[in-house]
Amino acid sequence: MTQGWCNNIAWNVGLVSAYQYQMAIERYEWNKFCSYKSIVPLIQLTWNMARHVRVTDPKLFAFMK
Protein backbone atom coordinates (compact mmCIF):
# COMPACT_ATOMS: atom_id res chain seq x y z
CA MET A 1 0.00 0.00 0.00
CA THR A 2 1.46 3.33 -1.05
CA GLN A 3 0.65 6.53 0.77
CA GLY A 4 1.68 9.90 -0.49
CA TRP A 5 0.85 13.52 -0.32
CA CYS A 6 0.35 16.41 -2.66
CA ASN A 7 1.16 20.03 -1.97
CA ASN A 8 -0.59 22.62 -4.14
CA ILE A 9 0.79 26.14 -3.90
CA ALA A 10 -0.32 29.18 -5.86
CA TRP A 11 2.66 31.47 -6.42
CA ASN A 12 1.31 34.93 -7.05
CA VAL A 13 4.42 36.83 -7.94
CA GLY A 14 4.49 40.28 -9.44
CA LEU A 15 6.69 43.30 -9.67
CA VAL A 16 6.38 46.00 -7.06
CA SER A 17 5.35 48.67 -9.52
CA ALA A 18 2.44 51.05 -9.89
CA TYR A 19 1.29 49.36 -13.11
CA GLN A 20 1.30 45.86 -11.58
CA TYR A 21 -0.53 47.09 -8.49
CA GLN A 22 -3.11 48.94 -10.61
CA MET A 23 -3.78 45.77 -12.61
CA ALA A 24 -4.15 43.78 -9.39
CA ILE A 25 -6.67 46.30 -8.04
CA GLU A 26 -8.68 46.26 -11.27
CA ARG A 27 -8.79 42.45 -11.30
CA TYR A 28 -9.71 42.39 -7.59
CA GLU A 29 -12.60 44.81 -8.21
CA TRP A 30 -13.77 42.86 -11.27
CA ASN A 31 -13.74 39.60 -9.32
CA LYS A 32 -15.67 41.29 -6.52
CA PHE A 33 -18.22 42.59 -9.05
CA CYS A 34 -18.64 39.08 -10.49
CA SER A 35 -19.04 37.59 -6.98
CA TYR A 36 -15.84 35.58 -7.38
CA LYS A 37 -13.64 35.22 -4.34
CA SER A 38 -10.12 36.31 -5.18
CA ILE A 39 -7.26 34.07 -4.05
CA VAL A 40 -5.11 37.14 -3.35
CA PRO A 41 -6.21 39.07 -0.25
CA LEU A 42 -5.40 42.50 -1.69
CA ILE A 43 -6.27 44.48 1.44
CA GLN A 44 -3.93 42.39 3.61
CA LEU A 45 -1.30 42.48 0.88
CA THR A 46 -1.48 46.28 0.80
CA TRP A 47 -1.08 46.55 4.57
CA ASN A 48 1.89 44.17 4.49
CA MET A 49 3.47 46.17 1.67
CA ALA A 50 2.97 49.37 3.68
CA ARG A 51 4.69 47.78 6.68
CA HIS A 52 7.57 45.99 4.96
CA VAL A 53 8.32 47.60 1.59
CA ARG A 54 10.00 50.95 1.09
CA VAL A 55 7.85 52.65 -1.54
CA THR A 56 9.73 55.24 -3.58
CA ASP A 57 7.36 55.44 -6.57
CA PRO A 58 4.79 58.24 -6.05
CA LYS A 59 2.21 56.49 -8.28
CA LEU A 60 2.47 53.24 -6.32
CA PHE A 61 2.16 55.19 -3.08
CA ALA A 62 -0.99 56.91 -4.38
CA PHE A 63 -2.56 53.59 -5.43
CA MET A 64 -1.78 52.02 -2.07
CA LYS A 65 -3.16 55.01 -0.21
mmCIF file as Biopython writes it, N, C-alpha, C and O atoms, coordinates in Angstrom:
data_model
#
loop_
_atom_site.group_PDB
_atom_site.id
_atom_site.type_symbol
_atom_site.label_atom_id
_atom_site.label_alt_id
_atom_site.label_comp_id
_atom_site.label_asym_id
_atom_site.label_entity_id
_atom_site.label_seq_id
_atom_site.pdbx_PDB_ins_code
_atom_site.Cartn_x
_atom_site.Cartn_y
_atom_site.Cartn_z
_atom_site.occupancy
_atom_site.B_iso_or_equiv
_atom_site.auth_seq_id
_atom_site.auth_asym_id
_atom_site.pdbx_PDB_model_num
ATOM 1   N N  . MET A ? 1  ? 0.846   -1.175 0.000   1.0 0.0 1  A 1 
ATOM 2   C CA . MET A ? 1  ? 0.000   0.000  0.000   1.0 0.0 1  A 1 
ATOM 3   C C  . MET A ? 1  ? 0.893   1.240  0.000   1.0 0.0 1  A 1 
ATOM 4   O O  . MET A ? 1  ? 1.777   1.377  0.846   1.0 0.0 1  A 1 
ATOM 5   N N  . THR A ? 2  ? 0.662   2.122  -0.935  1.0 0.0 2  A 1 
ATOM 6   C CA . THR A ? 2  ? 1.460   3.333  -1.049  1.0 0.0 2  A 1 
ATOM 7   C C  . THR A ? 2  ? 0.647   4.524  -0.548  1.0 0.0 2  A 1 
ATOM 8   O O  . THR A ? 2  ? -0.508  4.724  -0.925  1.0 0.0 2  A 1 
ATOM 9   N N  . GLN A ? 3  ? 1.283   5.292  0.301   1.0 0.0 3  A 1 
ATOM 10  C CA . GLN A ? 3  ? 0.651   6.525  0.766   1.0 0.0 3  A 1 
ATOM 11  C C  . GLN A ? 3  ? 1.537   7.679  0.343   1.0 0.0 3  A 1 
ATOM 12  O O  . GLN A ? 3  ? 2.764   7.589  0.388   1.0 0.0 3  A 1 
ATOM 13  N N  . GLY A ? 4  ? 0.917   8.737  -0.057  1.0 0.0 4  A 1 
ATOM 14  C CA . GLY A ? 4  ? 1.679   9.901  -0.495  1.0 0.0 4  A 1 
ATOM 15  C C  . GLY A ? 4  ? 0.925   11.166 -0.143  1.0 0.0 4  A 1 
ATOM 16  O O  . GLY A ? 4  ? -0.125  11.145 0.498   1.0 0.0 4  A 1 
ATOM 17  N N  . TRP A ? 5  ? 1.491   12.242 -0.579  1.0 0.0 5  A 1 
ATOM 18  C CA . TRP A ? 5  ? 0.846   13.520 -0.319  1.0 0.0 5  A 1 
ATOM 19  C C  . TRP A ? 5  ? 1.076   14.439 -1.502  1.0 0.0 5  A 1 
ATOM 20  O O  . TRP A ? 5  ? 1.992   14.239 -2.300  1.0 0.0 5  A 1 
ATOM 21  N N  . CYS A ? 6  ? 0.245   15.429 -1.599  1.0 0.0 6  A 1 
ATOM 22  C CA . CYS A ? 6  ? 0.346   16.412 -2.662  1.0 0.0 6  A 1 
ATOM 23  C C  . CYS A ? 6  ? 0.285   17.795 -2.036  1.0 0.0 6  A 1 
ATOM 24  O O  . CYS A ? 6  ? -0.534  18.047 -1.153  1.0 0.0 6  A 1 
ATOM 25  N N  . ASN A ? 7  ? 1.132   18.670 -2.484  1.0 0.0 7  A 1 
ATOM 26  C CA . ASN A ? 7  ? 1.156   20.030 -1.973  1.0 0.0 7  A 1 
ATOM 27  C C  . ASN A ? 7  ? 0.888   20.968 -3.145  1.0 0.0 7  A 1 
ATOM 28  O O  . ASN A ? 7  ? 1.669   21.023 -4.094  1.0 0.0 7  A 1 
ATOM 29  N N  . ASN A ? 8  ? -0.213  21.701 -3.077  1.0 0.0 8  A 1 
ATOM 30  C CA . ASN A ? 8  ? -0.594  22.617 -4.142  1.0 0.0 8  A 1 
ATOM 31  C C  . ASN A ? 8  ? -0.383  24.040 -3.648  1.0 0.0 8  A 1 
ATOM 32  O O  . ASN A ? 8  ? -1.005  24.457 -2.672  1.0 0.0 8  A 1 
ATOM 33  N N  . ILE A ? 9  ? 0.478   24.780 -4.306  1.0 0.0 9  A 1 
ATOM 34  C CA . ILE A ? 9  ? 0.788   26.143 -3.899  1.0 0.0 9  A 1 
ATOM 35  C C  . ILE A ? 9  ? 0.554   27.065 -5.084  1.0 0.0 9  A 1 
ATOM 36  O O  . ILE A ? 9  ? 0.989   26.783 -6.201  1.0 0.0 9  A 1 
ATOM 37  N N  . ALA A ? 10 ? -0.137  28.170 -4.830  1.0 0.0 10 A 1 
ATOM 38  C CA . ALA A ? 10 ? -0.322  29.184 -5.861  1.0 0.0 10 A 1 
ATOM 39  C C  . ALA A ? 10 ? 0.716   30.279 -5.629  1.0 0.0 10 A 1 
ATOM 40  O O  . ALA A ? 10 ? 0.670   30.968 -4.610  1.0 0.0 10 A 1 
ATOM 41  N N  . TRP A ? 11 ? 1.633   30.441 -6.546  1.0 0.0 11 A 1 
ATOM 42  C CA . TRP A ? 11 ? 2.658   31.470 -6.421  1.0 0.0 11 A 1 
ATOM 43  C C  . TRP A ? 11 ? 2.197   32.693 -7.187  1.0 0.0 11 A 1 
ATOM 44  O O  . TRP A ? 11 ? 2.249   32.732 -8.416  1.0 0.0 11 A 1 
ATOM 45  N N  . ASN A ? 12 ? 1.751   33.682 -6.449  1.0 0.0 12 A 1 
ATOM 46  C CA . ASN A ? 12 ? 1.307   34.933 -7.051  1.0 0.0 12 A 1 
ATOM 47  C C  . ASN A ? 12 ? 2.444   35.938 -6.929  1.0 0.0 12 A 1 
ATOM 48  O O  . ASN A ? 12 ? 2.589   36.623 -5.917  1.0 0.0 12 A 1 
ATOM 49  N N  . VAL A ? 13 ? 3.239   36.005 -7.978  1.0 0.0 13 A 1 
ATOM 50  C CA . VAL A ? 13 ? 4.424   36.831 -7.944  1.0 0.0 13 A 1 
ATOM 51  C C  . VAL A ? 13 ? 4.271   37.952 -8.964  1.0 0.0 13 A 1 
ATOM 52  O O  . VAL A ? 13 ? 3.899   37.717 -10.114 1.0 0.0 13 A 1 
ATOM 53  N N  . GLY A ? 14 ? 4.558   39.149 -8.533  1.0 0.0 14 A 1 
ATOM 54  C CA . GLY A ? 14 ? 4.490   40.278 -9.442  1.0 0.0 14 A 1 
ATOM 55  C C  . GLY A ? 14 ? 5.505   41.321 -9.049  1.0 0.0 14 A 1 
ATOM 56  O O  . GLY A ? 14 ? 6.030   41.311 -7.935  1.0 0.0 14 A 1 
ATOM 57  N N  . LEU A ? 15 ? 5.775   42.210 -9.962  1.0 0.0 15 A 1 
ATOM 58  C CA . LEU A ? 15 ? 6.691   43.301 -9.673  1.0 0.0 15 A 1 
ATOM 59  C C  . LEU A ? 15 ? 6.062   44.273 -8.695  1.0 0.0 15 A 1 
ATOM 60  O O  . LEU A ? 15 ? 4.839   44.406 -8.643  1.0 0.0 15 A 1 
ATOM 61  N N  . VAL A ? 16 ? 6.879   44.940 -7.933  1.0 0.0 16 A 1 
ATOM 62  C CA . VAL A ? 16 ? 6.385   45.997 -7.058  1.0 0.0 16 A 1 
ATOM 63  C C  . VAL A ? 16 ? 6.448   47.287 -7.867  1.0 0.0 16 A 1 
ATOM 64  O O  . VAL A ? 16 ? 7.384   48.078 -7.749  1.0 0.0 16 A 1 
ATOM 65  N N  . SER A ? 17 ? 5.421   47.469 -8.691  1.0 0.0 17 A 1 
ATOM 66  C CA . SER A ? 17 ? 5.352   48.672 -9.524  1.0 0.0 17 A 1 
ATOM 67  C C  . SER A ? 17 ? 3.917   49.187 -9.518  1.0 0.0 17 A 1 
ATOM 68  O O  . SER A ? 17 ? 2.980   48.452 -9.206  1.0 0.0 17 A 1 
ATOM 69  N N  . ALA A ? 18 ? 3.765   50.436 -9.861  1.0 0.0 18 A 1 
ATOM 70  C CA . ALA A ? 18 ? 2.440   51.054 -9.887  1.0 0.0 18 A 1 
ATOM 71  C C  . ALA A ? 18 ? 1.534   50.348 -10.904 1.0 0.0 18 A 1 
ATOM 72  O O  . ALA A ? 18 ? 0.358   50.110 -10.630 1.0 0.0 18 A 1 
ATOM 73  N N  . TYR A ? 19 ? 2.082   50.017 -12.071 1.0 0.0 19 A 1 
ATOM 74  C CA . TYR A ? 19 ? 1.285   49.356 -13.107 1.0 0.0 19 A 1 
ATOM 75  C C  . TYR A ? 19 ? 0.784   47.996 -12.638 1.0 0.0 19 A 1 
ATOM 76  O O  . TYR A ? 19 ? -0.391  47.672 -12.807 1.0 0.0 19 A 1 
ATOM 77  N N  . GLN A ? 20 ? 1.672   47.201 -12.050 1.0 0.0 20 A 1 
ATOM 78  C CA . GLN A ? 20 ? 1.300   45.861 -11.578 1.0 0.0 20 A 1 
ATOM 79  C C  . GLN A ? 20 ? 0.251   45.956 -10.476 1.0 0.0 20 A 1 
ATOM 80  O O  . GLN A ? 20 ? -0.696  45.170 -10.442 1.0 0.0 20 A 1 
ATOM 81  N N  . TYR A ? 21 ? 0.423   46.916 -9.583  1.0 0.0 21 A 1 
ATOM 82  C CA . TYR A ? 21 ? -0.530  47.091 -8.489  1.0 0.0 21 A 1 
ATOM 83  C C  . TYR A ? 21 ? -1.883  47.566 -9.019  1.0 0.0 21 A 1 
ATOM 84  O O  . TYR A ? 21 ? -2.929  47.120 -8.546  1.0 0.0 21 A 1 
ATOM 85  N N  . GLN A ? 22 ? -1.864  48.466 -9.994  1.0 0.0 22 A 1 
ATOM 86  C CA . GLN A ? 22 ? -3.106  48.941 -10.607 1.0 0.0 22 A 1 
ATOM 87  C C  . GLN A ? 22 ? -3.855  47.779 -11.257 1.0 0.0 22 A 1 
ATOM 88  O O  . GLN A ? 22 ? -5.071  47.662 -11.101 1.0 0.0 22 A 1 
ATOM 89  N N  . MET A ? 23 ? -3.147  46.931 -11.975 1.0 0.0 23 A 1 
ATOM 90  C CA . MET A ? 23 ? -3.782  45.775 -12.612 1.0 0.0 23 A 1 
ATOM 91  C C  . MET A ? 23 ? -4.365  44.824 -11.561 1.0 0.0 23 A 1 
ATOM 92  O O  . MET A ? 23 ? -5.444  44.266 -11.757 1.0 0.0 23 A 1 
ATOM 93  N N  . ALA A ? 24 ? -3.656  44.646 -10.462 1.0 0.0 24 A 1 
ATOM 94  C CA . ALA A ? 24 ? -4.155  43.780 -9.388  1.0 0.0 24 A 1 
ATOM 95  C C  . ALA A ? 24 ? -5.430  44.349 -8.781  1.0 0.0 24 A 1 
ATOM 96  O O  . ALA A ? 24 ? -6.368  43.606 -8.493  1.0 0.0 24 A 1 
ATOM 97  N N  . ILE A ? 25 ? -5.468  45.664 -8.586  1.0 0.0 25 A 1 
ATOM 98  C CA . ILE A ? 25 ? -6.666  46.305 -8.044  1.0 0.0 25 A 1 
ATOM 99  C C  . ILE A ? 25 ? -7.841  46.146 -9.004  1.0 0.0 25 A 1 
ATOM 100 O O  . ILE A ? 25 ? -8.950  45.815 -8.585  1.0 0.0 25 A 1 
ATOM 101 N N  . GLU A ? 26 ? -7.598  46.381 -10.284 1.0 0.0 26 A 1 
ATOM 102 C CA . GLU A ? 26 ? -8.676  46.258 -11.270 1.0 0.0 26 A 1 
ATOM 103 C C  . GLU A ? 26 ? -9.221  44.837 -11.318 1.0 0.0 26 A 1 
ATOM 104 O O  . GLU A ? 26 ? -10.435 44.643 -11.385 1.0 0.0 26 A 1 
ATOM 105 N N  . ARG A ? 27 ? -8.341  43.846 -11.284 1.0 0.0 27 A 1 
ATOM 106 C CA . ARG A ? 27 ? -8.789  42.447 -11.298 1.0 0.0 27 A 1 
ATOM 107 C C  . ARG A ? 27 ? -9.541  42.110 -10.016 1.0 0.0 27 A 1 
ATOM 108 O O  . ARG A ? 27 ? -10.549 41.404 -10.052 1.0 0.0 27 A 1 
ATOM 109 N N  . TYR A ? 28 ? -9.053  42.613 -8.883  1.0 0.0 28 A 1 
ATOM 110 C CA . TYR A ? 28 ? -9.714  42.386 -7.593  1.0 0.0 28 A 1 
ATOM 111 C C  . TYR A ? 28 ? -11.124 42.961 -7.624  1.0 0.0 28 A 1 
ATOM 112 O O  . TYR A ? 28 ? -12.067 42.300 -7.188  1.0 0.0 28 A 1 
ATOM 113 N N  . GLU A ? 29 ? -11.283 44.178 -8.131  1.0 0.0 29 A 1 
ATOM 114 C CA . GLU A ? 29 ? -12.602 44.810 -8.207  1.0 0.0 29 A 1 
ATOM 115 C C  . GLU A ? 29 ? -13.521 44.076 -9.181  1.0 0.0 29 A 1 
ATOM 116 O O  . GLU A ? 29 ? -14.715 43.929 -8.920  1.0 0.0 29 A 1 
ATOM 117 N N  . TRP A ? 30 ? -12.965 43.613 -10.311 1.0 0.0 30 A 1 
ATOM 118 C CA . TRP A ? 30 ? -13.769 42.864 -11.271 1.0 0.0 30 A 1 
ATOM 119 C C  . TRP A ? 30 ? -14.245 41.552 -10.660 1.0 0.0 30 A 1 
ATOM 120 O O  . TRP A ? 30 ? -15.410 41.183 -10.810 1.0 0.0 30 A 1 
ATOM 121 N N  . ASN A ? 31 ? -13.356 40.848 -9.974  1.0 0.0 31 A 1 
ATOM 122 C CA . ASN A ? 31 ? -13.740 39.599 -9.319  1.0 0.0 31 A 1 
ATOM 123 C C  . ASN A ? 31 ? -14.815 39.835 -8.265  1.0 0.0 31 A 1 
ATOM 124 O O  . ASN A ? 31 ? -15.745 39.042 -8.123  1.0 0.0 31 A 1 
ATOM 125 N N  . LYS A ? 32 ? -14.678 40.933 -7.528  1.0 0.0 32 A 1 
ATOM 126 C CA . LYS A ? 32 ? -15.672 41.291 -6.519  1.0 0.0 32 A 1 
ATOM 127 C C  . LYS A ? 32 ? -17.028 41.571 -7.180  1.0 0.0 32 A 1 
ATOM 128 O O  . LYS A ? 32 ? -18.069 41.147 -6.678  1.0 0.0 32 A 1 
ATOM 129 N N  . PHE A ? 33 ? -17.004 42.283 -8.303  1.0 0.0 33 A 1 
ATOM 130 C CA . PHE A ? 33 ? -18.218 42.592 -9.054  1.0 0.0 33 A 1 
ATOM 131 C C  . PHE A ? 33 ? -18.904 41.320 -9.545  1.0 0.0 33 A 1 
ATOM 132 O O  . PHE A ? 33 ? -20.132 41.229 -9.545  1.0 0.0 33 A 1 
ATOM 133 N N  . CYS A ? 34 ? -18.105 40.341 -9.963  1.0 0.0 34 A 1 
ATOM 134 C CA . CYS A ? 34 ? -18.642 39.076 -10.488 1.0 0.0 34 A 1 
ATOM 135 C C  . CYS A ? 34 ? -18.922 38.055 -9.389  1.0 0.0 34 A 1 
ATOM 136 O O  . CYS A ? 34 ? -19.230 36.900 -9.685  1.0 0.0 34 A 1 
ATOM 137 N N  . SER A ? 35 ? -18.822 38.461 -8.140  1.0 0.0 35 A 1 
ATOM 138 C CA . SER A ? 35 ? -19.044 37.586 -6.981  1.0 0.0 35 A 1 
ATOM 139 C C  . SER A ? 35 ? -18.105 36.389 -6.980  1.0 0.0 35 A 1 
ATOM 140 O O  . SER A ? 35 ? -18.499 35.281 -6.616  1.0 0.0 35 A 1 
ATOM 141 N N  . TYR A ? 36 ? -16.867 36.618 -7.387  1.0 0.0 36 A 1 
ATOM 142 C CA . TYR A ? 36 ? -15.844 35.577 -7.380  1.0 0.0 36 A 1 
ATOM 143 C C  . TYR A ? 36 ? -14.825 35.922 -6.307  1.0 0.0 36 A 1 
ATOM 144 O O  . TYR A ? 36 ? -14.278 37.024 -6.278  1.0 0.0 36 A 1 
ATOM 145 N N  . LYS A ? 37 ? -14.583 34.963 -5.427  1.0 0.0 37 A 1 
ATOM 146 C CA . LYS A ? 37 ? -13.640 35.216 -4.341  1.0 0.0 37 A 1 
ATOM 147 C C  . LYS A ? 37 ? -12.208 35.138 -4.877  1.0 0.0 37 A 1 
ATOM 148 O O  . LYS A ? 37 ? -11.775 34.119 -5.415  1.0 0.0 37 A 1 
ATOM 149 N N  . SER A ? 38 ? -11.505 36.233 -4.714  1.0 0.0 38 A 1 
ATOM 150 C CA . SER A ? 38 ? -10.123 36.309 -5.179  1.0 0.0 38 A 1 
ATOM 151 C C  . SER A ? 38 ? -9.215  35.483 -4.284  1.0 0.0 38 A 1 
ATOM 152 O O  . SER A ? 38 ? -9.435  35.416 -3.074  1.0 0.0 38 A 1 
ATOM 153 N N  . ILE A ? 39 ? -8.190  34.850 -4.865  1.0 0.0 39 A 1 
ATOM 154 C CA . ILE A ? 39 ? -7.265  34.070 -4.052  1.0 0.0 39 A 1 
ATOM 155 C C  . ILE A ? 39 ? -6.170  34.953 -3.444  1.0 0.0 39 A 1 
ATOM 156 O O  . ILE A ? 39 ? -5.412  34.507 -2.583  1.0 0.0 39 A 1 
ATOM 157 N N  . VAL A ? 40 ? -6.096  36.210 -3.900  1.0 0.0 40 A 1 
ATOM 158 C CA . VAL A ? 40 ? -5.109  37.144 -3.349  1.0 0.0 40 A 1 
ATOM 159 C C  . VAL A ? 40 ? -5.842  38.137 -2.452  1.0 0.0 40 A 1 
ATOM 160 O O  . VAL A ? 40 ? -6.655  38.924 -2.937  1.0 0.0 40 A 1 
ATOM 161 N N  . PRO A ? 41 ? -5.562  38.110 -1.156  1.0 0.0 41 A 1 
ATOM 162 C CA . PRO A ? 41 ? -6.212  39.070 -0.251  1.0 0.0 41 A 1 
ATOM 163 C C  . PRO A ? 41 ? -5.543  40.438 -0.405  1.0 0.0 41 A 1 
ATOM 164 O O  . PRO A ? 41 ? -4.570  40.737 0.287   1.0 0.0 41 A 1 
ATOM 165 N N  . LEU A ? 42 ? -6.060  41.256 -1.303  1.0 0.0 42 A 1 
ATOM 166 C CA . LEU A ? 42 ? -5.400  42.504 -1.686  1.0 0.0 42 A 1 
ATOM 167 C C  . LEU A ? 42 ? -5.316  43.509 -0.541  1.0 0.0 42 A 1 
ATOM 168 O O  . LEU A ? 42 ? -4.343  44.257 -0.447  1.0 0.0 42 A 1 
ATOM 169 N N  . ILE A ? 43 ? -6.311  43.536 0.320   1.0 0.0 43 A 1 
ATOM 170 C CA . ILE A ? 43 ? -6.266  44.481 1.440   1.0 0.0 43 A 1 
ATOM 171 C C  . ILE A ? 43 ? -5.127  44.113 2.393   1.0 0.0 43 A 1 
ATOM 172 O O  . ILE A ? 43 ? -4.357  44.980 2.808   1.0 0.0 43 A 1 
ATOM 173 N N  . GLN A ? 44 ? -5.023  42.832 2.736   1.0 0.0 44 A 1 
ATOM 174 C CA . GLN A ? 44 ? -3.932  42.394 3.607   1.0 0.0 44 A 1 
ATOM 175 C C  . GLN A ? 44 ? -2.578  42.557 2.925   1.0 0.0 44 A 1 
ATOM 176 O O  . GLN A ? 44 ? -1.590  42.907 3.570   1.0 0.0 44 A 1 
ATOM 177 N N  . LEU A ? 45 ? -2.538  42.303 1.631   1.0 0.0 45 A 1 
ATOM 178 C CA . LEU A ? 45 ? -1.302  42.478 0.881   1.0 0.0 45 A 1 
ATOM 179 C C  . LEU A ? 45 ? -0.853  43.939 0.923   1.0 0.0 45 A 1 
ATOM 180 O O  . LEU A ? 45 ? 0.332   44.227 1.092   1.0 0.0 45 A 1 
ATOM 181 N N  . THR A ? 46 ? -1.805  44.851 0.770   1.0 0.0 46 A 1 
ATOM 182 C CA . THR A ? 46 ? -1.484  46.277 0.797   1.0 0.0 46 A 1 
ATOM 183 C C  . THR A ? 46 ? -0.938  46.683 2.163   1.0 0.0 46 A 1 
ATOM 184 O O  . THR A ? 46 ? 0.054   47.406 2.243   1.0 0.0 46 A 1 
ATOM 185 N N  . TRP A ? 47 ? -1.574  46.227 3.230   1.0 0.0 47 A 1 
ATOM 186 C CA . TRP A ? 47 ? -1.080  46.554 4.572   1.0 0.0 47 A 1 
ATOM 187 C C  . TRP A ? 47 ? 0.316   45.987 4.804   1.0 0.0 47 A 1 
ATOM 188 O O  . TRP A ? 47 ? 1.167   46.651 5.396   1.0 0.0 47 A 1 
ATOM 189 N N  . ASN A ? 48 ? 0.555   44.761 4.339   1.0 0.0 48 A 1 
ATOM 190 C CA . ASN A ? 48 ? 1.895   44.167 4.486   1.0 0.0 48 A 1 
ATOM 191 C C  . ASN A ? 48 ? 2.932   44.921 3.665   1.0 0.0 48 A 1 
ATOM 192 O O  . ASN A ? 48 ? 4.069   45.093 4.105   1.0 0.0 48 A 1 
ATOM 193 N N  . MET A ? 49 ? 2.549   45.369 2.479   1.0 0.0 49 A 1 
ATOM 194 C CA . MET A ? 49 ? 3.473   46.171 1.671   1.0 0.0 49 A 1 
ATOM 195 C C  . MET A ? 49 ? 3.779   47.486 2.377   1.0 0.0 49 A 1 
ATOM 196 O O  . MET A ? 49 ? 4.926   47.933 2.386   1.0 0.0 49 A 1 
ATOM 197 N N  . ALA A ? 50 ? 2.760   48.108 2.970   1.0 0.0 50 A 1 
ATOM 198 C CA . ALA A ? 50 ? 2.971   49.372 3.684   1.0 0.0 50 A 1 
ATOM 199 C C  . ALA A ? 50 ? 3.923   49.182 4.864   1.0 0.0 50 A 1 
ATOM 200 O O  . ALA A ? 50 ? 4.722   50.068 5.169   1.0 0.0 50 A 1 
ATOM 201 N N  . ARG A ? 51 ? 3.839   48.042 5.518   1.0 0.0 51 A 1 
ATOM 202 C CA . ARG A ? 51 ? 4.693   47.779 6.675   1.0 0.0 51 A 1 
ATOM 203 C C  . ARG A ? 51 ? 6.126   47.407 6.300   1.0 0.0 51 A 1 
ATOM 204 O O  . ARG A ? 51 ? 7.073   47.803 6.980   1.0 0.0 51 A 1 
ATOM 205 N N  . HIS A ? 52 ? 6.284   46.640 5.211   1.0 0.0 52 A 1 
ATOM 206 C CA . HIS A ? 52 ? 7.572   45.990 4.962   1.0 0.0 52 A 1 
ATOM 207 C C  . HIS A ? 52 ? 8.320   46.444 3.712   1.0 0.0 52 A 1 
ATOM 208 O O  . HIS A ? 52 ? 9.484   46.083 3.536   1.0 0.0 52 A 1 
ATOM 209 N N  . VAL A ? 53 ? 7.687   47.218 2.846   1.0 0.0 53 A 1 
ATOM 210 C CA . VAL A ? 53 ? 8.325   47.599 1.588   1.0 0.0 53 A 1 
ATOM 211 C C  . VAL A ? 53 ? 8.542   49.109 1.581   1.0 0.0 53 A 1 
ATOM 212 O O  . VAL A ? 53 ? 7.631   49.878 1.887   1.0 0.0 53 A 1 
ATOM 213 N N  . ARG A ? 54 ? 9.728   49.513 1.236   1.0 0.0 54 A 1 
ATOM 214 C CA . ARG A ? 54 ? 9.997   50.949 1.087   1.0 0.0 54 A 1 
ATOM 215 C C  . ARG A ? 54 ? 9.500   51.383 -0.284  1.0 0.0 54 A 1 
ATOM 216 O O  . ARG A ? 54 ? 10.040  50.974 -1.312  1.0 0.0 54 A 1 
ATOM 217 N N  . VAL A ? 55 ? 8.475   52.209 -0.287  1.0 0.0 55 A 1 
ATOM 218 C CA . VAL A ? 55 ? 7.850   52.651 -1.536  1.0 0.0 55 A 1 
ATOM 219 C C  . VAL A ? 55 ? 8.453   53.990 -1.934  1.0 0.0 55 A 1 
ATOM 220 O O  . VAL A ? 55 ? 8.319   54.980 -1.215  1.0 0.0 55 A 1 
ATOM 221 N N  . THR A ? 56 ? 9.116   54.011 -3.083  1.0 0.0 56 A 1 
ATOM 222 C CA . THR A ? 56 ? 9.725   55.244 -3.580  1.0 0.0 56 A 1 
ATOM 223 C C  . THR A ? 56 ? 8.988   55.805 -4.789  1.0 0.0 56 A 1 
ATOM 224 O O  . THR A ? 56 ? 9.208   56.955 -5.171  1.0 0.0 56 A 1 
ATOM 225 N N  . ASP A ? 57 ? 8.116   55.003 -5.391  1.0 0.0 57 A 1 
ATOM 226 C CA . ASP A ? 57 ? 7.363   55.438 -6.572  1.0 0.0 57 A 1 
ATOM 227 C C  . ASP A ? 57 ? 6.109   56.189 -6.119  1.0 0.0 57 A 1 
ATOM 228 O O  . ASP A ? 57 ? 5.268   55.609 -5.432  1.0 0.0 57 A 1 
ATOM 229 N N  . PRO A ? 58 ? 5.966   57.461 -6.487  1.0 0.0 58 A 1 
ATOM 230 C CA . PRO A ? 58 ? 4.788   58.236 -6.055  1.0 0.0 58 A 1 
ATOM 231 C C  . PRO A ? 58 ? 3.461   57.651 -6.550  1.0 0.0 58 A 1 
ATOM 232 O O  . PRO A ? 58 ? 2.454   57.725 -5.846  1.0 0.0 58 A 1 
ATOM 233 N N  . LYS A ? 59 ? 3.452   57.073 -7.752  1.0 0.0 59 A 1 
ATOM 234 C CA . LYS A ? 59 ? 2.214   56.488 -8.279  1.0 0.0 59 A 1 
ATOM 235 C C  . LYS A ? 59 ? 1.800   55.278 -7.453  1.0 0.0 59 A 1 
ATOM 236 O O  . LYS A ? 59 ? 0.628   55.129 -7.107  1.0 0.0 59 A 1 
ATOM 237 N N  . LEU A ? 60 ? 2.762   54.415 -7.138  1.0 0.0 60 A 1 
ATOM 238 C CA . LEU A ? 60 ? 2.468   53.239 -6.319  1.0 0.0 60 A 1 
ATOM 239 C C  . LEU A ? 60 ? 1.978   53.678 -4.943  1.0 0.0 60 A 1 
ATOM 240 O O  . LEU A ? 60 ? 1.035   53.095 -4.407  1.0 0.0 60 A 1 
ATOM 241 N N  . PHE A ? 61 ? 2.596   54.681 -4.377  1.0 0.0 61 A 1 
ATOM 242 C CA . PHE A ? 61 ? 2.160   55.194 -3.084  1.0 0.0 61 A 1 
ATOM 243 C C  . PHE A ? 61 ? 0.716   55.679 -3.149  1.0 0.0 61 A 1 
ATOM 244 O O  . PHE A ? 61 ? -0.074  55.411 -2.244  1.0 0.0 61 A 1 
ATOM 245 N N  . ALA A ? 62 ? 0.371   56.394 -4.220  1.0 0.0 62 A 1 
ATOM 246 C CA . ALA A ? 62 ? -0.988  56.909 -4.383  1.0 0.0 62 A 1 
ATOM 247 C C  . ALA A ? 62 ? -2.000  55.772 -4.524  1.0 0.0 62 A 1 
ATOM 248 O O  . ALA A ? 62 ? -3.084  55.840 -3.945  1.0 0.0 62 A 1 
ATOM 249 N N  . PHE A ? 63 ? -1.663  54.731 -5.284  1.0 0.0 63 A 1 
ATOM 250 C CA . PHE A ? 63 ? -2.561  53.588 -5.433  1.0 0.0 63 A 1 
ATOM 251 C C  . PHE A ? 63 ? -2.754  52.869 -4.104  1.0 0.0 63 A 1 
ATOM 252 O O  . PHE A ? 63 ? -3.868  52.466 -3.768  1.0 0.0 63 A 1 
ATOM 253 N N  . MET A ? 64 ? -1.681  52.711 -3.356  1.0 0.0 64 A 1 
ATOM 254 C CA . MET A ? 64 ? -1.777  52.025 -2.067  1.0 0.0 64 A 1 
ATOM 255 C C  . MET A ? 64 ? -2.591  52.828 -1.074  1.0 0.0 64 A 1 
ATOM 256 O O  . MET A ? 64 ? -3.339  52.271 -0.270  1.0 0.0 64 A 1 
ATOM 257 N N  . LYS A ? 65 ? -2.441  54.144 -1.136  1.0 0.0 65 A 1 
ATOM 258 C CA . LYS A ? 65 ? -3.164  55.013 -0.211  1.0 0.0 65 A 1 
ATOM 259 C C  . LYS A ? 65 ? -4.653  54.963 -0.500  1.0 0.0 65 A 1 
ATOM 260 O O  . LYS A ? 65 ? -5.436  55.631 0.176   1.0 0.0 65 A 1 
#
